[in-house]
Amino acid sequence: MKILVCVGSYRKNGNTAQIADWIRVHLQKMAASGNEIMEIETIYLGHQQIGLCRGCRVCFDQGEEKCPLKDDLLLVKSKMKQADGVLVATPVYVDDVSGTVKNWIDRLAHICHRPEFAGKSAYLIATVGSTPTGNTLKTLRTALSTWGYHIVGLSGFKTGALMKSDEIQASYQKKTEEIARKFYQAIQQRDFAYPSFLSLMMFKIQQWSWSRRSDQDTVDTRYWIRQGWLDPGCEFYIPHQAGRVKVILARLTGALLARIMV
């Protein structure tokens, strides 16, 4: 099992990094107790060379490899592809994700058209001094679910300006351990194979939309055709075990909404 921890703060000893690290510790203990080999890598997005998105649309129109910004983005994306699950942790900056995380999301916008992370799981956390974390977690959930991730859970932590490691452990040991347990079990039990009604519906909306453009020779349509997602019998990005009634209702709802939205 491979886990990638993406910390959206520049501070390697800050609250966000410390919370993420305690979850990492619990994950490793669980793997060890189950005699499972677990590889966990932590990257600090603020320490990666990820330039600001220019909005040039090259990643959409020609492919992300043609992006004029030759930096660390594709390396980070490669690490995400290799991992079974990703833990994303961000501090709250002005009621939303940090600028570092927002730019990371913007630079990976092409995945909204080509959901490459179906079959992978994500757990999303946010840390804040005292204000709510709901909007921040919503931003993360919207992005990663659109990329194809199965969202295992979302958790917010109120930590004040800066907590010491022993304070975090005393205050949040049970919560971080529960997050690790839930994340570990979701990956181990392949929860991504049981997509929600919303996920099935959104796939149908995308499928309908890209089917209408299947005669256009674009990076996006070629990707959807290559994946087999435009085949009439394809119900989701990956083979799934969702119940038939849920699948039928989700596809009918998606087809109806697609026609209304376009």
N, C-alpha and C positions, 0 to 999 in steps of 0.2 A: 504494500500500500504506500502510495506517495502522496504527501500533503505539501502544498505550497502556502506559506503564510505571507500575505501582502500587507505590509504596514504602511498606511498612508500618512505617516508623520515623519518629519525629518529627524526628530529627536529619538535616538536609540535607547534612551533611558526614561522616556516620557511615559505618561499614563497608558497611552494606547499600546506602546511597545510592551510594557510590562503585563498588561492584561492578556495580550496575544501570547506572550511567552508562558504565562501560567497555563493557558489552554494547551499550548505545545507540550508542556511538562506532563499534564494529565493524559494527553493522547499517547505519549511515549510509554507511560506507566501501563495504560490499558493494553497497548500492543504487546508489551513485555509479559504481562500476566496471561495473555492469550497465546504466547509463543509465536507471535506474528512479527515478521520483519516490517518495520515502518521507517520510511525515509521522509524526513521533514526538512524543508529548506525555508528559511525566512529571508525575504528581500524587503528592503526599505525603499519604497518608490521614490522618496525624496532624494535618495542617493544614486538613483539611476539617471542616466542621461536620456530624458524623454522631453523633447522639445515641444513647445506650444503648437497645437494644431493650427494650421493656416487656413483651413476650410477650402482647400484647393480641389477636393473631391477626387484626387488621383487614386486613393485607396478604393473608392467606389467604382470608378470608371476603368481603371487599368490594373488594379490589384495592389494590395498593401506593400508588396515588394518594390513597387515603383515610387513609393513615398519619397519626396525630395529631402525629407529629414532623415539622414543616415545616423541613427542613434541606437539606443538600447531597447526600443520598443519591441522589435521582433524577437529579441532574446527573451524578454519578459513573457511575451506571448508563447514562445516555445516552451518555457517552463510551465506555463499554465496548461498547455496541451499535454505535457508529460505527466501531470499530476492527476490523481483520481479525484482529489478534492482541493478546494482553495478556501482558506480562511482570510477574509478581507476585514481589516480593522482600520477605522479612520477616526480622527478627532472631529468634533463638531466645530466648524468655522462659520460664524454668522448663520446659524440654523441650517447648515448643510454640510456636505462632505468638504474636506480640505481642498484647496486649489490643486494640490498635487494629484489627489484622487480624481478630481473632475477632469483634469487634463488627460490622465490615463484613460478614463472612460471615453473622452472625446476622440482620442487617438485610436481607440479600438471600435469606433462607430461602424466600421465596415462589417463587423460581426453581427450587427443588428440586421443586416441584409443576408448574411451567411452564417447562421448560428452554428458555430463550430464546436461548442462545448456541451452539446447534448450528450447525455450519458455520464456527466460529471456533476459533482455536488459542491455546494457552496454554503458556508455559514458566514453571516455578516454581523459585525459588531461596530458600535460607535461609542466613544467616550466623550464626556462633556463635563464642564464645571458644575452647572446647576440647572441648565435649561433642558427642555425636552429633546429627545433624539429621534422622534418619529419621522420628521421630514428627511433627515439624513439617511436613515435606514430605508426609507421609501425610494430615495434616489439610487441607492445601491441595489435594492431589489429590482427596480425597473430595468436597470442596465444589465445586471447579470442574468435575470430571467429571460430577457430578450436575446441574450447571447446563447441561450440554450441550457444554462445551468439549472439543476434541480436545487431549489432553495430549501435547505434543511431547517434554517431558523434565523431569527434576527434578535439581537440583544443589545440593550443600551446600558451604559455604566456611568453613574454620576461619581466623579472622583475629585472634584475641587480642582484647584490650579495644579497641584502636583502631590501625588501620594507616594510614600516610600513603599518599597517592595513588601516589607513585612505588614504594612497597613493594608495593602491590596490583598495579600494572602489572608489576613484576618477577616477582612470585610467580604471578600468575594471568592473564597476558596470553594464553597459549596456551589456557587453559581458557575464558576469557570469549569469545575469538574463536571457539572451537569451538561454544559455546552459540549465539552469534549466527548462525553459519553454519547450524547445524541448524534453528534457529527460522526463519530467512529462507527456507531451502529448503522447509521443511514448509508454509509459507504459500503460497509461490510455486507449489509442485507440488500444492497442494490435498490434502494427506495426510488431511484430515478426511473426504474422500470414501471412505476405506478403513477403516471402523470395525472395531475389534477384536471378537473373539468376545464378550468381556465387555460391551462397549458395546451390541452387538446383543441380547444376552440381557437386559440391564437395560431396554432399550427395550420388549422383549416383556413383561417383568414389569409395567412401568408401564402399558403399553397394556391388558393384561388387567385390571389393577386399576381403571383409569379407565373401562373399558368396562362394568364391573359397576355403575358409578355414573352411567352416561350419562343416566339418567332424572332425575337430580338437577340442578336449575338452580343450579349454583354457578359461581364465577369459574373454577375449575379445569376443570370439564367443558366449559364454554363455550369455553375456550381450546383444549383438546384437539380438540374438534369443529371449531372454526374452522381449526385447522392441518391437519385431515384425518388426524390421527394415529390416530383410532379406526376408520378404514376398514380392513376385513379384509385388504386387499392392501397396506397400508402396513407396511413393514419397518423403517423407521428415520426419525428426525426429518427428514432431508434425503435427496434422491436420492443413492444410493451406488453404489460399484463393488466391493463385497465379493463374494467367490466364493460361488456358489450352495450348495455343500456347507456352508460355514461358516454361511451365513445360515439354512439349514434346521436344522442342529444347534443353533444358538444359540436359535432360536425354539422348538424342541421343549423344550430345556432350560429356557428361560425360562417356558414355559407350565407345565411340571411344577413348577418351584420356586414359581411364583405360587400354585398350588393348595395347596402344602404350607405356604406362609408365611401364607396368609389363613385 
